[in-house]
Amino acid sequence: MEVEREAKLFEAGSYPDKGLEVSEEQLQSLVDGFTSPVPLVVEHLSERWQIGQLKALWRRGKELFGRLSLLPEAEALLKRLGIRGISVAVTPDVKRLVEVSVTATPRVADARLLSAGAVAFSGEILWTEVGAMEQEIEALRQRAEAAEFALRERQVEERLQRWLQQGKLTPAVREMARTLLLQGTQVVTFAGGNASVAEIFARLVEALPPVILFGERAPVPSEAESELSAEEEAFLRKHWGDLPWERIREHLSRGRRR
């Protein structure tokens, strides 16, 4: 069974001997473009003696790290000989990783690599257990996801408040709308393209006309509209007694406004 170890491959900075300035953004491009394991060989030899693989890349600030998967006997031999040097070859534009090699002379690039136009950087195997490293990466990932979700929650709350003020939503459907915006991540085909359920819902609400403006009151009937029949007037007189008719109208008008 192969064993996994962490390795520091190289870091961003100025490399005048190679005619390169390597930025953190270029390191991130290498991480983003890493899709499949890269063979780990010995001394960049043309015989391609493969002793393992580079299986993952990640960046910590200006430093580039990788996860090595080594044959057990190869790891034992490297440890016994005290070899921990790594040579990493990348394309001159620092966009793709070409080869990874263990080497006893990490600062000497092989002529075969130079003739192919690759640029070699020095690194080292750290012989650390990957378990602890992966736990740290997972903790960082979870913190990043929590921060991203908190930002989305705030943006959703602002959008919901705007829709409520515009009369595009009623308070009764606010929580349903919030759930759709936060959890509607499923992508579906819509109008000839792909969009998430949350995006489609947001477009729908934005296209809606305003509903009832909050705080609006029903119009109070005019004097003419409040004329009563003889039966209605007799009923009111029975209960209001000799109260002047104008006062009765005033009480009725206040009741309608409520």
N, C-alpha and C positions, 0 to 999 in steps of 0.2 A: 504494500500500500504506500502511495506517495505521501510525503510530509509537506506541509505548507509553512512557509516562512515569509516574513516581511522584508522588503528591501527598499532602501532609499536609492532612487535611480539617479536623479540629478536635480538641480534647482535653477530657478530663473536668475538671470544676471547677465553680466558682460563677459563674453568669451572672445577677446581680441585675437587669440591664436587661431580661432575658427572663423573669424570675421562675422560673428553673430552677436546680437543682443536678443536674449530670450526673455519674453514677458510672461507674467502669470496668466494672461489671456491665452498665450500659445500653449502653456501647460494644460490649461483647461480644454483647449481644442484637442490635444492628444487624448485626454481622458474621455471626452465626448465621442471621439472617433474610434475608440477602442471597442471592437465588436467580437473578436475571437482570440483565443489563446495564441501567444507567439512562442515559438520554440526557444528553449534555453539551451545554448550550445557551449562548447569549450573553446575558448581563445579565438573565436570567430574563424575557426579552421574550415577550409573548404570541404573537409570530410563530413562535416555536419554531425559531429558526435553529440547527439541530443541527450541531455541528462534531466530534462524537466520542461516546464512551461511557465511563462508569465501569464497568469490567468485573470488579473484584474489591475486596474490603474485607479488612483485617486490623487487628489492634490490637497495639501495642507499649506495654505498660504503660498509661498514661493517655492515650496519643495514638492517634488513628484515622487510618489511611492507606488510600489507594486506588490502583488502577492505571488510568490514563487511556489510552484508545485515541483518538488524534487524527488528523484528516485532515492530511496533510503540509503542505498550503498553509496550514491554520489554525495549525499549530505554528509555521511560519515567520513568519506575520504576528504572532502573539502575542510571539514572541521579538524581532522587529524593533521592536514598539511597547513592549516592556518590560513587558508585562502578564503577571503570574503569579498574580494573585488568583483565589481560588476561593470561591464561596458555596454552601454545602450546606444544603438545606432538609430538615428532618425533621418528623415528626408531634410534637405537643406532649408526648406520652408517651415520646418518644425510642425508639420501637420500629420505625419504618420510615422509610427514606430516600425522600423525595419527589422531589427534583430536585437537579441539580448544574449550576452555571453558572460560566463564566469571567466575571470582572468587573474593571473598573478601580477600582471603589469597593466593596471586599468588605464593609465594615461597614454598608452601607446596604441594607436589605431592601426588595424591591419590594412595592408596595401589594397587588398581585395575590396574592402569597404570604401576606401578613398577613391578607387577607380570607378566604383559604382555611384559615386556622388553622395554617399551617405556621410553623416557627421556623427562622430562617436563622443559620448560623454561618460564620465566616470561616476560610479556609484558603489554601494556596498551592501552586502547581505547583513541584516541586523540580528539574525538568529533569534528573533523574538517569537513567542507563541502568537499565532494569528488570532486565537480566540479572544484575547484581551483587546487586540486591535480592532477586531470586527465589532466587539461590544461598544467600543468608543465611537466607531463610525455609525453604528445603529442609533446610539444615543444622540449623536449630532443630527442624524437624519430625522429622528422623532422631534427634536427641538425645532428644526427648520420647518417641518410639516405643521407643528403647532402654531408657530409664528405666522406661517402662510394662511392657516385657517382663521386665525384671529383677525388678520387683515381682511380676509374675504367676508367675515362676519360683519365687520365695521362697514365695509362697502355695501353689503346687502342691506343693513339697517338704514343707511343713508338713502339708498334707492327706494326702499319701502316707504320711508317718511315722505320722500318727494312725491311718490305716487298717491299717497293718502292726501297730501295737501292739494294735489291736482285733481282729486276726485276720481282717479282711475281705479282705485281699490277702496273697498269698505273695510272697516276694522274687523268685521266678521271673518274675512278671508285672509287676513294678514299672516297668520301662522302657516297656513297652507302655502302661501306665496313664498314665505321665508324658507320653508322646507324644499320647495322646488328649486329655488335659486342656489341653495347651499349644497343640495345632494343630487340635483339633476345633472350628473356628470356623464350619463350615458349618451354616446354620440349616435345620431340618427341621420338619415338622408332627408334633406328638406330643401325644396326649391332648387333642385339640381346640384346641391352641395351638401357638405357634412356640417352639422352643428349639434351642440349639446342640447339636452332637453331644457336646461336653464336658459340658454341663449334664445331658444325659440319662444319660451314663455315670456322672457323680457321683451322680445320684439312684439309679441301679441299685446302685452299690456301697454307698451309705448304707443301702439297704433289705436288704442281704444279712445273714444271721446270721453270727456269728463262725465261722471255720473252726477248724482245730486250734490250740490255744494253744501258742505257741512255747515250747520247753523242757519240754513234757510228755513223760513217759516211759511206755513200755508197762508194765502191771502185772506184777510178778514172781510167777510161779506159787507157790502155797502148798505146804507140805510134802506135803499129800495129793496135790496135782496132780503132784508130781515122783516119785511111786512108779514104779519101773522093773520091767520084766518080768524073768523069770529069764535070758532070753537077753541082755538089755541089761546086767544085773548081771554076768554071766559075761564079757561083752566088756570092761566097765570094769575088772574084777579082773585081766583078762589084761594090761591096759596100766598099771594103777595098783599092781599088786602087793598087798602087805599093808598099804597105807595105810588107816587106820581109815575106816569108812564115813562117819562124820560129816565128816571132812576132804574126802572125795570130794564129798559134798553141798555143802559150802561152796565148793569150786572151781567146781562146776556152777552154783551160784547166782550167783557173781560173773560168770561168762561170760554168763549170761542178762541181767544188768543192763547189760552193755556193749551 
